[in-house]
């Protein structure tokens, strides 16, 4: 399975929040959600209000994004 690299750019910060090995990124209601594994058999989901998100970038190649 390919790794999913995700960057969440918020309106209020100059640097993106980065996920090197996310499991999924999706929209649920008024949130952008990023699911990721932390530890063994522990899956977490970070949720960001869409109104605070400037941009979401992702790649399925496992390689980091470049500007």
Secondary structure, DSSP 8 states (H G I E B T S, - for coil): ---EEEEEEETT-SS-EEEEEEEEEEEETTEEEEEEE-STT-EEEEEEEGGGEEEEEEESSS-----
